[in-house]
Amino acid sequence: MALDAATIERLIKEGLPDAQVTIEDLRGDGDHYAALVVSPAFKGKSRVQQHQMVYRALGGHVGNALHALALQTVAPQD
């Protein structure tokens, strides 16, 4: 069963409570999403580490219930 945008956002926010999350359904099929995640927790982390943090928040859903996710992560600027 595919994840909907609200569930993806909820899972990310549960793992990164201070994050601002924007989810876009890229094809309108509920299977291909883009996510923009902005979090102070990303400061000082590499892009790979930032993405790993989001994937951890999503648990085992990536590649299973969540087929495709174009992920962009950003640390807020002071």
PQR file with spaces between the fields and no chain letter, atoms N, CA, C, O and H, PARSE charges and radii, in Angstrom:
ATOM       1  N    MET     1       0.835   -1.175    0.000 -0.4000 1.5000
ATOM       2  CA   MET     1       0.000    0.000    0.000 -0.0000 2.0000
ATOM       3  C    MET     1       0.885    1.245    0.000  0.5500 1.7000
ATOM       4  O    MET     1       1.806    1.346    0.810 -0.5500 1.4000
ATOM       5  N    ALA     2       0.621    2.177   -0.883 -0.4000 1.5000
ATOM       6  CA   ALA     2       1.416    3.396   -1.012 -0.0000 2.0000
ATOM       7  C    ALA     2       1.143    4.354    0.145  0.5500 1.7000
ATOM       8  O    ALA     2       0.068    4.335    0.745 -0.5500 1.4000
ATOM       9  H    ALA     2      -0.127    2.096   -1.542  0.4000 1.0000
ATOM      10  N    LEU     3       2.121    5.180    0.441 -0.4000 1.5000
ATOM      11  CA   LEU     3       1.957    6.219    1.458 -0.0000 2.0000
ATOM      12  C    LEU     3       1.402    7.472    0.806  0.5500 1.7000
ATOM      13  O    LEU     3       1.761    7.793   -0.327 -0.5500 1.4000
ATOM      14  H    LEU     3       2.994    5.196   -0.046  0.4000 1.0000
ATOM      15  N    ASP     4       0.531    8.182    1.507 -0.4000 1.5000
ATOM      16  CA   ASP     4       0.057    9.456    0.987 -0.0000 2.0000
ATOM      17  C    ASP     4       0.943   10.585    1.511  0.5500 1.7000
ATOM      18  O    ASP     4       1.751   10.381    2.417 -0.5500 1.4000
ATOM      19  H    ASP     4       0.239    7.922    2.427  0.4000 1.0000
ATOM      20  N    ALA     5       0.784   11.760    0.940 -0.4000 1.5000
ATOM      21  CA   ALA     5       1.637   12.898    1.283 -0.0000 2.0000
ATOM      22  C    ALA     5       1.546   13.248    2.766  0.5500 1.7000
ATOM      23  O    ALA     5       2.560   13.569    3.386 -0.5500 1.4000
ATOM      24  H    ALA     5       0.127   11.925    0.205  0.4000 1.0000
ATOM      25  N    ALA     6       0.356   13.190    3.337 -0.4000 1.5000
ATOM      26  CA   ALA     6       0.187   13.529    4.751 -0.0000 2.0000
ATOM      27  C    ALA     6       0.950   12.561    5.655  0.5500 1.7000
ATOM      28  O    ALA     6       1.517   12.970    6.668 -0.5500 1.4000
ATOM      29  H    ALA     6      -0.468   12.929    2.834  0.4000 1.0000
ATOM      30  N    THR     7       0.963   11.295    5.294 -0.4000 1.5000
ATOM      31  CA   THR     7       1.684   10.301    6.092 -0.0000 2.0000
ATOM      32  C    THR     7       3.184   10.507    5.988  0.5500 1.7000
ATOM      33  O    THR     7       3.900   10.398    6.984 -0.5500 1.4000
ATOM      34  H    THR     7       0.503   10.962    4.471  0.4000 1.0000
ATOM      35  N    ILE     8       3.664   10.803    4.786 -0.4000 1.5000
ATOM      36  CA   ILE     8       5.092   11.074    4.599 -0.0000 2.0000
ATOM      37  C    ILE     8       5.506   12.266    5.452  0.5500 1.7000
ATOM      38  O    ILE     8       6.522   12.219    6.145 -0.5500 1.4000
ATOM      39  H    ILE     8       3.082   10.891    3.977  0.4000 1.0000
ATOM      40  N    GLU     9       4.716   13.332    5.400 -0.4000 1.5000
ATOM      41  CA   GLU     9       5.012   14.527    6.186 -0.0000 2.0000
ATOM      42  C    GLU     9       5.000   14.205    7.684  0.5500 1.7000
ATOM      43  O    GLU     9       5.889   14.639    8.417 -0.5500 1.4000
ATOM      44  H    GLU     9       3.890   13.370    4.837  0.4000 1.0000
ATOM      45  N    ARG    10       4.009   13.454    8.136 -0.4000 1.5000
ATOM      46  CA   ARG    10       3.907   13.103    9.554 -0.0000 2.0000
ATOM      47  C    ARG    10       5.122   12.290   10.011  0.5500 1.7000
ATOM      48  O    ARG    10       5.681   12.559   11.075 -0.5500 1.4000
ATOM      49  H    ARG    10       3.288   13.101    7.541  0.4000 1.0000
ATOM      50  N    LEU    11       5.530   11.305    9.219 -0.4000 1.5000
ATOM      51  CA   LEU    11       6.677   10.474    9.588 -0.0000 2.0000
ATOM      52  C    LEU    11       7.954   11.299    9.685  0.5500 1.7000
ATOM      53  O    LEU    11       8.742   11.120   10.614 -0.5500 1.4000
ATOM      54  H    LEU    11       5.076   11.087    8.355  0.4000 1.0000
ATOM      55  N    ILE    12       8.161   12.199    8.733 -0.4000 1.5000
ATOM      56  CA   ILE    12       9.358   13.045    8.759 -0.0000 2.0000
ATOM      57  C    ILE    12       9.337   13.944    9.989  0.5500 1.7000
ATOM      58  O    ILE    12      10.352   14.096   10.668 -0.5500 1.4000
ATOM      59  H    ILE    12       7.521   12.344    7.978  0.4000 1.0000
ATOM      60  N    LYS    13       8.177   14.542   10.279 -0.4000 1.5000
ATOM      61  CA   LYS    13       8.082   15.440   11.436 -0.0000 2.0000
ATOM      62  C    LYS    13       8.205   14.695   12.756  0.5500 1.7000
ATOM      63  O    LYS    13       8.673   15.263   13.743 -0.5500 1.4000
ATOM      64  H    LYS    13       7.352   14.419    9.728  0.4000 1.0000
ATOM      65  N    GLU    14       7.794   13.438   12.791 -0.4000 1.5000
ATOM      66  CA   GLU    14       7.992   12.654   14.009 -0.0000 2.0000
ATOM      67  C    GLU    14       9.480   12.399   14.243  0.5500 1.7000
ATOM      68  O    GLU    14       9.943   12.411   15.384 -0.5500 1.4000
ATOM      69  H    GLU    14       7.414   12.976   11.990  0.4000 1.0000
ATOM      70  N    GLY    15      10.225   12.169   13.169 -0.4000 1.5000
ATOM      71  CA   GLY    15      11.659   11.928   13.284 -0.0000 2.0000
ATOM      72  C    GLY    15      12.482   13.188   13.421  0.5500 1.7000
ATOM      73  O    GLY    15      13.553   13.175   14.028 -0.5500 1.4000
ATOM      74  H    GLY    15       9.849   12.159   12.242  0.4000 1.0000
ATOM      75  N    LEU    16      11.985   14.282   12.858 -0.4000 1.5000
ATOM      76  CA   LEU    16      12.660   15.584   12.911 -0.0000 2.0000
ATOM      77  C    LEU    16      11.622   16.629   13.334  0.5500 1.7000
ATOM      78  O    LEU    16      11.107   17.359   12.487 -0.5500 1.4000
ATOM      79  H    LEU    16      11.116   14.293   12.365  0.4000 1.0000
ATOM      80  N    PRO    17      11.312   16.709   14.622 -0.5600 1.5000
ATOM      81  CA   PRO    17      10.197   17.546   15.086  0.2800 2.0000
ATOM      82  C    PRO    17      10.311   19.029   14.739  0.5500 1.7000
ATOM      83  O    PRO    17       9.295   19.717   14.643 -0.5500 1.4000
ATOM      84  N    ASP    18      11.517   19.525   14.553 -0.4000 1.5000
ATOM      85  CA   ASP    18      11.698   20.955   14.247 -0.0000 2.0000
ATOM      86  C    ASP    18      11.664   21.239   12.747  0.5500 1.7000
ATOM      87  O    ASP    18      11.872   22.379   12.333 -0.5500 1.4000
ATOM      88  H    ASP    18      12.343   18.966   14.631  0.4000 1.0000
ATOM      89  N    ALA    19      11.407   20.229   11.936 -0.4000 1.5000
ATOM      90  CA   ALA    19      11.490   20.376   10.473 -0.0000 2.0000
ATOM      91  C    ALA    19      10.258   21.055    9.892  0.5500 1.7000
ATOM      92  O    ALA    19       9.138   20.905   10.380 -0.5500 1.4000
ATOM      93  H    ALA    19      11.238   19.303   12.272  0.4000 1.0000
ATOM      94  N    GLN    20      10.513   21.802    8.835 -0.4000 1.5000
ATOM      95  CA   GLN    20       9.455   22.303    7.959 -0.0000 2.0000
ATOM      96  C    GLN    20       9.470   21.377    6.750  0.5500 1.7000
ATOM      97  O    GLN    20      10.508   21.202    6.112 -0.5500 1.4000
ATOM      98  H    GLN    20      11.422   21.923    8.438  0.4000 1.0000
ATOM      99  N    VAL    21       8.327   20.788    6.435 -0.4000 1.5000
ATOM     100  CA   VAL    21       8.263   19.771    5.395 -0.0000 2.0000
ATOM     101  C    VAL    21       7.237   20.176    4.340  0.5500 1.7000
ATOM     102  O    VAL    21       6.104   20.535    4.661 -0.5500 1.4000
ATOM     103  H    VAL    21       7.484   20.931    6.953  0.4000 1.0000
ATOM     104  N    THR    22       7.658   20.111    3.071 -0.4000 1.5000
ATOM     105  CA   THR    22       6.760   20.345    1.954 -0.0000 2.0000
ATOM     106  C    THR    22       6.809   19.110    1.065  0.5500 1.7000
ATOM     107  O    THR    22       7.880   18.693    0.626 -0.5500 1.4000
ATOM     108  H    THR    22       8.578   19.819    2.810  0.4000 1.0000
ATOM     109  N    ILE    23       5.646   18.532    0.803 -0.4000 1.5000
ATOM     110  CA   ILE    23       5.551   17.329   -0.021 -0.0000 2.0000
ATOM     111  C    ILE    23       4.771   17.657   -1.287  0.5500 1.7000
ATOM     112  O    ILE    23       3.738   18.324   -1.235 -0.5500 1.4000
ATOM     113  H    ILE    23       4.776   18.870    1.159  0.4000 1.0000
ATOM     114  N    GLU    24       5.272   17.185   -2.419 -0.4000 1.5000
ATOM     115  CA   GLU    24       4.593   17.385   -3.707 -0.0000 2.0000
ATOM     116  C    GLU    24       4.437   16.030   -4.396  0.5500 1.7000
ATOM     117  O    GLU    24       5.395   15.266   -4.507 -0.5500 1.4000
ATOM     118  H    GLU    24       6.111   16.643   -2.461  0.4000 1.0000
ATOM     119  N    ASP    25       3.224   15.745   -4.854 -0.4000 1.5000
ATOM     120  CA   ASP    25       2.963   14.530   -5.630 -0.0000 2.0000
ATOM     121  C    ASP    25       3.344   14.848   -7.071  0.5500 1.7000
ATOM     122  O    ASP    25       2.637   15.599   -7.744 -0.5500 1.4000
ATOM     123  H    ASP    25       2.445   16.366   -4.764  0.4000 1.0000
ATOM     124  N    LEU    26       4.441   14.292   -7.549 -0.4000 1.5000
ATOM     125  CA   LEU    26       5.018   14.680   -8.834 -0.0000 2.0000
ATOM     126  C    LEU    26       4.183   14.264  -10.043  0.5500 1.7000
ATOM     127  O    LEU    26       4.144   14.976  -11.047 -0.5500 1.4000
ATOM     128  H    LEU    26       5.015   13.682   -7.002  0.4000 1.0000
ATOM     129  N    ARG    27       3.525   13.126   -9.950 -0.4000 1.5000
ATOM     130  CA   ARG    27       2.769   12.621  -11.100 -0.0000 2.0000
ATOM     131  C    ARG    27       1.268   12.556  -10.860  0.5500 1.7000
ATOM     132  O    ARG    27       0.508   12.210  -11.764 -0.5500 1.4000
ATOM     133  H    ARG    27       3.558   12.548   -9.134  0.4000 1.0000
ATOM     134  N    GLY    28       0.843   12.882   -9.661 -0.4000 1.5000
ATOM     135  CA   GLY    28      -0.564   12.783   -9.338 -0.0000 2.0000
ATOM     136  C    GLY    28      -1.021   11.348   -9.151  0.5500 1.7000
ATOM     137  O    GLY    28      -2.221   11.074   -9.126 -0.5500 1.4000
ATOM     138  H    GLY    28       1.461   13.163   -8.926  0.4000 1.0000
ATOM     139  N    ASP    29      -0.060   10.422   -9.017 -0.4000 1.5000
ATOM     140  CA   ASP    29      -0.406    9.012   -8.898 -0.0000 2.0000
ATOM     141  C    ASP    29      -0.267    8.475   -7.471  0.5500 1.7000
ATOM     142  O    ASP    29      -0.513    7.295   -7.220 -0.5500 1.4000
ATOM     143  H    ASP    29       0.914   10.645   -9.037  0.4000 1.0000
ATOM     144  N    GLY    30       0.134    9.354   -6.531 -0.4000 1.5000
ATOM     145  CA   GLY    30       0.305    8.914   -5.153 -0.0000 2.0000
ATOM     146  C    GLY    30       1.473    7.963   -4.962  0.5500 1.7000
ATOM     147  O    GLY    30       1.527    7.240   -3.967 -0.5500 1.4000
ATOM     148  H    GLY    30       0.334   10.313   -6.734  0.4000 1.0000
ATOM     149  N    ASP    31       2.407    7.953   -5.902 -0.4000 1.5000
ATOM     150  CA   ASP    31       3.515    7.008   -5.853 -0.0000 2.0000
ATOM     151  C    ASP    31       4.883    7.668   -6.065  0.5500 1.7000
ATOM     152  O    ASP    31       5.912    7.069   -5.753 -0.5500 1.4000
ATOM     153  H    ASP    31       2.363    8.541   -6.710  0.4000 1.0000
ATOM     154  N    HIS    32       4.899    8.885   -6.588 -0.4000 1.5000
ATOM     155  CA   HIS    32       6.146    9.594   -6.875 -0.0000 2.0000
ATOM     156  C    HIS    32       6.068   10.975   -6.232  0.5500 1.7000
ATOM     157  O    HIS    32       5.277   11.825   -6.644 -0.5500 1.4000
ATOM     158  H    HIS    32       4.063    9.372   -6.841  0.4000 1.0000
ATOM     159  N    TYR    33       6.895   11.180   -5.224 -0.4000 1.5000
ATOM     160  CA   TYR    33       6.839   12.413   -4.451 -0.0000 2.0000
ATOM     161  C    TYR    33       8.171   13.156   -4.473  0.5500 1.7000
ATOM     162  O    TYR    33       9.233   12.576   -4.698 -0.5500 1.4000
ATOM     163  H    TYR    33       7.537   10.490   -4.890  0.4000 1.0000
ATOM     164  N    ALA    34       8.071   14.465   -4.231 -0.4000 1.5000
ATOM     165  CA   ALA    34       9.238   15.295   -3.952 -0.0000 2.0000
ATOM     166  C    ALA    34       9.035   15.851   -2.551  0.5500 1.7000
ATOM     167  O    ALA    34       7.923   16.230   -2.183 -0.5500 1.4000
ATOM     168  H    ALA    34       7.208   14.936   -4.048  0.4000 1.0000
ATOM     169  N    ALA    35      10.107   15.901   -1.773 -0.4000 1.5000
ATOM     170  CA   ALA    35      10.032   16.438   -0.422 -0.0000 2.0000
ATOM     171  C    ALA    35      11.129   17.472   -0.228  0.5500 1.7000
ATOM     172  O    ALA    35      12.290   17.238   -0.564 -0.5500 1.4000
ATOM     173  H    ALA    35      11.010   15.593   -2.072  0.4000 1.0000
ATOM     174  N    LEU    36      10.746   18.612    0.315 -0.4000 1.5000
ATOM     175  CA   LEU    36      11.690   19.627    0.755 -0.0000 2.0000
ATOM     176  C    LEU    36      11.624   19.629    2.274  0.5500 1.7000
ATOM     177  O    LEU    36      10.567   19.863    2.861 -0.5500 1.4000
ATOM     178  H    LEU    36       9.803   18.803    0.588  0.4000 1.0000
ATOM     179  N    VAL    37      12.762   19.367    2.903 -0.4000 1.5000
ATOM     180  CA   VAL    37      12.823   19.304    4.359 -0.0000 2.0000
ATOM     181  C    VAL    37      13.852   20.324    4.831  0.5500 1.7000
ATOM     182  O    VAL    37      15.028   20.254    4.476 -0.5500 1.4000
ATOM     183  H    VAL    37      13.620   19.177    2.426  0.4000 1.0000
ATOM     184  N    VAL    38      13.384   21.274    5.640 -0.4000 1.5000
ATOM     185  CA   VAL    38      14.252   22.309    6.203 -0.0000 2.0000
ATOM     186  C    VAL    38      14.303   22.080    7.709  0.5500 1.7000
ATOM     187  O    VAL    38      13.271   22.075    8.379 -0.5500 1.4000
ATOM     188  H    VAL    38      12.429   21.331    5.929  0.4000 1.0000
ATOM     189  N    SER    39      15.515   21.891    8.239 -0.4000 1.5000
ATOM     190  CA   SER    39      15.640   21.602    9.670 -0.0000 2.0000
ATOM     191  C    SER    39      16.957   22.131   10.229  0.5500 1.7000
ATOM     192  O    SER    39      18.008   21.968    9.609 -0.5500 1.4000
ATOM     193  H    SER    39      16.354   21.896    7.695  0.4000 1.0000
ATOM     194  N    PRO    40      16.900   22.765   11.399 -0.5600 1.5000
ATOM     195  CA   PRO    40      18.133   23.170   12.079  0.2800 2.0000
ATOM     196  C    PRO    40      19.024   21.971   12.412  0.5500 1.7000
ATOM     197  O    PRO    40      20.235   22.128   12.566 -0.5500 1.4000
ATOM     198  N    ALA    41      18.445   20.790   12.522 -0.4000 1.5000
ATOM     199  CA   ALA    41      19.224   19.585   12.830 -0.0000 2.0000
ATOM     200  C    ALA    41      20.216   19.253   11.718  0.5500 1.7000
ATOM     201  O    ALA    41      21.141   18.470   11.936 -0.5500 1.4000
ATOM     202  H    ALA    41      17.462   20.662   12.396  0.4000 1.0000
ATOM     203  N    PHE    42      20.042   19.833   10.534 -0.4000 1.5000
ATOM     204  CA   PHE    42      20.930   19.561    9.406 -0.0000 2.0000
ATOM     205  C    PHE    42      22.209   20.391    9.448  0.5500 1.7000
ATOM     206  O    PHE    42      23.152   20.108    8.709 -0.5500 1.4000
ATOM     207  H    PHE    42      19.291   20.470   10.358  0.4000 1.0000
ATOM     208  N    LYS    43      22.254   21.416   10.307 -0.4000 1.5000
ATOM     209  CA   LYS    43      23.439   22.284   10.358 -0.0000 2.0000
ATOM     210  C    LYS    43      24.682   21.475   10.665  0.5500 1.7000
ATOM     211  O    LYS    43      24.701   20.669   11.595 -0.5500 1.4000
ATOM     212  H    LYS    43      21.488   21.647   10.907  0.4000 1.0000
ATOM     213  N    GLY    44      25.724   21.700    9.869 -0.4000 1.5000
ATOM     214  CA   GLY    44      26.996   21.029   10.064 -0.0000 2.0000
ATOM     215  C    GLY    44      27.039   19.607    9.522  0.5500 1.7000
ATOM     216  O    GLY    44      28.064   18.934    9.629 -0.5500 1.4000
ATOM     217  H    GLY    44      25.708   22.355    9.113  0.4000 1.0000
ATOM     218  N    LYS    45      25.944   19.147    8.947 -0.4000 1.5000
ATOM     219  CA   LYS    45      25.875   17.791    8.398 -0.0000 2.0000
ATOM     220  C    LYS    45      26.052   17.839    6.884  0.5500 1.7000
ATOM     221  O    LYS    45      25.653   18.804    6.233 -0.5500 1.4000
ATOM     222  H    LYS    45      25.111   19.694    8.861  0.4000 1.0000
ATOM     223  N    SER    46      26.649   16.795    6.335 -0.4000 1.5000
ATOM     224  CA   SER    46      26.769   16.690    4.875 -0.0000 2.0000
ATOM     225  C    SER    46      25.394   16.393    4.282  0.5500 1.7000
ATOM     226  O    SER    46      24.475   16.004    5.003 -0.5500 1.4000
ATOM     227  H    SER    46      26.973   16.010    6.864  0.4000 1.0000
ATOM     228  N    ARG    47      25.257   16.571    3.001 -0.4000 1.5000
ATOM     229  CA   ARG    47      23.995   16.274    2.312 -0.0000 2.0000
ATOM     230  C    ARG    47      23.622   14.796    2.517  0.5500 1.7000
ATOM     231  O    ARG    47      22.454   14.472    2.734 -0.5500 1.4000
ATOM     232  H    ARG    47      26.003   16.887    2.415  0.4000 1.0000
ATOM     233  N    VAL    48      24.603   13.923    2.447 -0.4000 1.5000
ATOM     234  CA   VAL    48      24.343   12.490    2.648 -0.0000 2.0000
ATOM     235  C    VAL    48      23.808   12.252    4.063  0.5500 1.7000
ATOM     236  O    VAL    48      22.841   11.511    4.238 -0.5500 1.4000
ATOM     237  H    VAL    48      25.551   14.187    2.270  0.4000 1.0000
ATOM     238  N    GLN    49      24.417   12.863    5.059 -0.4000 1.5000
ATOM     239  CA   GLN    49      23.960   12.700    6.438 -0.0000 2.0000
ATOM     240  C    GLN    49      22.539   13.245    6.622  0.5500 1.7000
ATOM     241  O    GLN    49      21.725   12.655    7.333 -0.5500 1.4000
ATOM     242  H    GLN    49      25.203   13.466    4.917  0.4000 1.0000
ATOM     243  N    GLN    50      22.255   14.373    5.974 -0.4000 1.5000
ATOM     244  CA   GLN    50      20.914   14.954    6.047 -0.0000 2.0000
ATOM     245  C    GLN    50      19.880   13.989    5.469  0.5500 1.7000
ATOM     246  O    GLN    50      18.828   13.763    6.065 -0.5500 1.4000
ATOM     247  H    GLN    50      22.916   14.853    5.397  0.4000 1.0000
ATOM     248  N    HIS    51      20.188   13.430    4.313 -0.4000 1.5000
ATOM     249  CA   HIS    51      19.269   12.489    3.667 -0.0000 2.0000
ATOM     250  C    HIS    51      19.099   11.239    4.526  0.5500 1.7000
ATOM     251  O    HIS    51      17.995   10.705    4.633 -0.5500 1.4000
ATOM     252  H    HIS    51      21.043   13.613    3.829  0.4000 1.0000
ATOM     253  N    GLN    52      20.174   10.776    5.131 -0.4000 1.5000
ATOM     254  CA   GLN    52      20.085    9.605    6.003 -0.0000 2.0000
ATOM     255  C    GLN    52      19.152    9.872    7.175  0.5500 1.7000
ATOM     256  O    GLN    52      18.412    8.981    7.594 -0.5500 1.4000
ATOM     257  H    GLN    52      21.070   11.210    5.044  0.4000 1.0000
ATOM     258  N    MET    53      19.179   11.087    7.706 -0.4000 1.5000
ATOM     259  CA   MET    53      18.294   11.445    8.812 -0.0000 2.0000
ATOM     260  C    MET    53      16.831   11.356    8.381  0.5500 1.7000
ATOM     261  O    MET    53      15.987   10.871    9.134 -0.5500 1.4000
ATOM     262  H    MET    53      19.780   11.810    7.365  0.4000 1.0000
ATOM     263  N    VAL    54      16.536   11.822    7.176 -0.4000 1.5000
ATOM     264  CA   VAL    54      15.161   11.757    6.672 -0.0000 2.0000
ATOM     265  C    VAL    54      14.764   10.309    6.416  0.5500 1.7000
ATOM     266  O    VAL    54      13.658    9.898    6.767 -0.5500 1.4000
ATOM     267  H    VAL    54      17.221   12.216    6.564  0.4000 1.0000
ATOM     268  N    TYR    55      15.653    9.537    5.810 -0.4000 1.5000
ATOM     269  CA   TYR    55      15.344    8.124    5.544 -0.0000 2.0000
ATOM     270  C    TYR    55      15.104    7.358    6.844  0.5500 1.7000
ATOM     271  O    TYR    55      14.233    6.490    6.901 -0.5500 1.4000
ATOM     272  H    TYR    55      16.551    9.871    5.525  0.4000 1.0000
ATOM     273  N    ARG    56      15.873    7.675    7.885 -0.4000 1.5000
ATOM     274  CA   ARG    56      15.640    7.039    9.188 -0.0000 2.0000
ATOM     275  C    ARG    56      14.239    7.371    9.694  0.5500 1.7000
ATOM     276  O    ARG    56      13.537    6.509   10.223 -0.5500 1.4000
ATOM     277  H    ARG    56      16.580    8.380    7.838  0.4000 1.0000
ATOM     278  N    ALA    57      13.843    8.634    9.524 -0.4000 1.5000
ATOM     279  CA   ALA    57      12.510    9.054    9.970 -0.0000 2.0000
ATOM     280  C    ALA    57      11.415    8.301    9.214  0.5500 1.7000
ATOM     281  O    ALA    57      10.351    8.021    9.767 -0.5500 1.4000
ATOM     282  H    ALA    57      14.413    9.334    9.094  0.4000 1.0000
ATOM     283  N    LEU    58      11.680    7.977    7.958 -0.4000 1.5000
ATOM     284  CA   LEU    58      10.691    7.269    7.141 -0.0000 2.0000
ATOM     285  C    LEU    58      10.715    5.760    7.383  0.5500 1.7000
ATOM     286  O    LEU    58       9.863    5.031    6.875 -0.5500 1.4000
ATOM     287  H    LEU    58      12.544    8.204    7.509  0.4000 1.0000
ATOM     288  N    GLY    59      11.674    5.308    8.146 -0.4000 1.5000
ATOM     289  CA   GLY    59      11.749    3.894    8.484 -0.0000 2.0000
ATOM     290  C    GLY    59      11.943    3.031    7.255  0.5500 1.7000
ATOM     291  O    GLY    59      12.665    3.413    6.334 -0.5500 1.4000
ATOM     292  H    GLY    59      12.366    5.901    8.559  0.4000 1.0000
ATOM     293  N    GLY    60      11.316    1.890    7.230 -0.4000 1.5000
ATOM     294  CA   GLY    60      11.460    0.952    6.122 -0.0000 2.0000
ATOM     295  C    GLY    60      10.529    1.230    4.960  0.5500 1.7000
ATOM     296  O    GLY    60      10.388    0.389    4.072 -0.5500 1.4000
ATOM     297  H    GLY    60      10.729    1.579    7.978  0.4000 1.0000
ATOM     298  N    HIS    61       9.888    2.395    4.944 -0.4000 1.5000
ATOM     299  CA   HIS    61       8.916    2.694    3.888 -0.0000 2.0000
ATOM     300  C    HIS    61       9.555    3.023    2.541  0.5500 1.7000
ATOM     301  O    HIS    61       8.958    2.760    1.497 -0.5500 1.4000
ATOM     302  H    HIS    61      10.003    3.079    5.665  0.4000 1.0000
ATOM     303  N    VAL    62      10.767    3.596    2.550 -0.4000 1.5000
ATOM     304  CA   VAL    62      11.421    3.973    1.298 -0.0000 2.0000
ATOM     305  C    VAL    62      11.761    2.710    0.512  0.5500 1.7000
ATOM     306  O    VAL    62      12.396    1.792    1.031 -0.5500 1.4000
ATOM     307  H    VAL    62      11.252    3.809    3.398  0.4000 1.0000
ATOM     308  N    GLY    63      11.333    2.680   -0.731 -0.4000 1.5000
ATOM     309  CA   GLY    63      11.570    1.521   -1.577 -0.0000 2.0000
ATOM     310  C    GLY    63      10.495    0.461   -1.444  0.5500 1.7000
ATOM     311  O    GLY    63      10.464   -0.496   -2.218 -0.5500 1.4000
ATOM     312  H    GLY    63      10.817    3.425   -1.153  0.4000 1.0000
ATOM     313  N    ASN    64       9.615    0.624   -0.472 -0.4000 1.5000
ATOM     314  CA   ASN    64       8.508   -0.309   -0.269 -0.0000 2.0000
ATOM     315  C    ASN    64       7.198    0.432   -0.511  0.5500 1.7000
ATOM     316  O    ASN    64       6.776    0.591   -1.656 -0.5500 1.4000
ATOM     317  H    ASN    64       9.639    1.402    0.156  0.4000 1.0000
ATOM     318  N    ALA    65       6.554    0.885    0.560 -0.4000 1.5000
ATOM     319  CA   ALA    65       5.302    1.624    0.429 -0.0000 2.0000
ATOM     320  C    ALA    65       5.524    2.989   -0.226  0.5500 1.7000
ATOM     321  O    ALA    65       4.617    3.551   -0.840 -0.5500 1.4000
ATOM     322  H    ALA    65       6.897    0.756    1.491  0.4000 1.0000
ATOM     323  N    LEU    66       6.733    3.506   -0.086 -0.4000 1.5000
ATOM     324  CA   LEU    66       7.104    4.769   -0.722 -0.0000 2.0000
ATOM     325  C    LEU    66       8.044    4.444   -1.866  0.5500 1.7000
ATOM     326  O    LEU    66       9.232    4.195   -1.665 -0.5500 1.4000
ATOM     327  H    LEU    66       7.470    3.049    0.413  0.4000 1.0000
ATOM     328  N    HIS    67       7.489    4.451   -3.071 -0.4000 1.5000
ATOM     329  CA   HIS    67       8.234    3.983   -4.242 -0.0000 2.0000
ATOM     330  C    HIS    67       9.339    4.947   -4.660  0.5500 1.7000
ATOM     331  O    HIS    67      10.483    4.530   -4.835 -0.5500 1.4000
ATOM     332  H    HIS    67       6.524    4.653   -3.235  0.4000 1.0000
ATOM     333  N    ALA    68       9.018    6.222   -4.822 -0.4000 1.5000
ATOM     334  CA   ALA    68      10.000    7.180   -5.330 -0.0000 2.0000
ATOM     335  C    ALA    68       9.887    8.494   -4.565  0.5500 1.7000
ATOM     336  O    ALA    68       8.800    9.055   -4.427 -0.5500 1.4000
ATOM     337  H    ALA    68       8.088    6.562   -4.679  0.4000 1.0000
ATOM     338  N    LEU    69      11.033    8.979   -4.066 -0.4000 1.5000
ATOM     339  CA   LEU    69      11.074   10.234   -3.332 -0.0000 2.0000
ATOM     340  C    LEU    69      12.266   11.050   -3.787  0.5500 1.7000
ATOM     341  O    LEU    69      13.413   10.655   -3.581 -0.5500 1.4000
ATOM     342  H    LEU    69      11.916    8.523   -4.177  0.4000 1.0000
ATOM     343  N    ALA    70      11.994   12.193   -4.409 -0.4000 1.5000
ATOM     344  CA   ALA    70      13.045   13.157   -4.749 -0.0000 2.0000
ATOM     345  C    ALA    70      13.202   14.038   -3.513  0.5500 1.7000
ATOM     346  O    ALA    70      12.291   14.782   -3.150 -0.5500 1.4000
ATOM     347  H    ALA    70      11.062   12.513   -4.577  0.4000 1.0000
ATOM     348  N    LEU    71      14.350   13.947   -2.880 -0.4000 1.5000
ATOM     349  CA   LEU    71      14.554   14.580   -1.587 -0.0000 2.0000
ATOM     350  C    LEU    71      15.511   15.756   -1.694  0.5500 1.7000
ATOM     351  O    LEU    71      16.593   15.653   -2.272 -0.5500 1.4000
ATOM     352  H    LEU    71      15.090   13.343   -3.175  0.4000 1.0000
ATOM     353  N    GLN    72      15.080   16.888   -1.115 -0.4000 1.5000
ATOM     354  CA   GLN    72      15.932   18.062   -1.002 -0.0000 2.0000
ATOM     355  C    GLN    72      15.943   18.450    0.465  0.5500 1.7000
ATOM     356  O    GLN    72      14.888   18.635    1.071 -0.5500 1.4000
ATOM     357  H    GLN    72      14.201   16.971   -0.645  0.4000 1.0000
ATOM     358  N    THR    73      17.147   18.573    1.045 -0.4000 1.5000
ATOM     359  CA   THR    73      17.267   18.940    2.448 -0.0000 2.0000
ATOM     360  C    THR    73      18.071   20.241    2.550  0.5500 1.7000
ATOM     361  O    THR    73      18.998   20.490    1.780 -0.5500 1.4000
ATOM     362  H    THR    73      18.005   18.422    0.553  0.4000 1.0000
ATOM     363  N    VAL    74      17.677   21.058    3.533 -0.4000 1.5000
ATOM     364  CA   VAL    74      18.296   22.367    3.709 -0.0000 2.0000
ATOM     365  C    VAL    74      18.368   22.691    5.203  0.5500 1.7000
ATOM     366  O    VAL    74      17.414   22.448    5.943 -0.5500 1.4000
ATOM     367  H    VAL    74      16.923   20.856    4.159  0.4000 1.0000
ATOM     368  N    ALA    75      19.495   23.235    5.637 -0.4000 1.5000
ATOM     369  CA   ALA    75      19.597   23.814    6.971 -0.0000 2.0000
ATOM     370  C    ALA    75      19.231   25.287    6.842  0.5500 1.7000
ATOM     371  O    ALA    75      19.710   25.955    5.926 -0.5500 1.4000
ATOM     372  H    ALA    75      20.269   23.432    5.036  0.4000 1.0000
ATOM     373  N    PRO    76      18.394   25.810    7.735 -0.5600 1.5000
ATOM     374  CA   PRO    76      18.006   27.224    7.634  0.2800 2.0000
ATOM     375  C    PRO    76      19.221   28.134    7.823  0.5500 1.7000
ATOM     376  O    PRO    76      20.155   27.804    8.555 -0.5500 1.4000
ATOM     377  N    GLN    77      19.187   29.271    7.155 -0.4000 1.5000
ATOM     378  CA   GLN    77      20.250   30.265    7.290 -0.0000 2.0000
ATOM     379  C    GLN    77      19.937   31.179    8.454  0.5500 1.7000
ATOM     380  O    GLN    77      18.780   31.534    8.674 -0.5500 1.4000
ATOM     381  H    GLN    77      18.429   29.538    6.560  0.4000 1.0000
ATOM     382  N    ASP    78      20.956   31.562    9.201 -0.4000 1.5000
ATOM     383  CA   ASP    78      20.764   32.477   10.338 -0.0000 2.0000
ATOM     384  C    ASP    78      20.624   33.890    9.862  0.5500 1.7000
ATOM     385  O    ASP    78      20.456   34.801   10.672 -0.5500 1.4000
ATOM     386  H    ASP    78      21.897   31.274    9.022  0.4000 1.0000
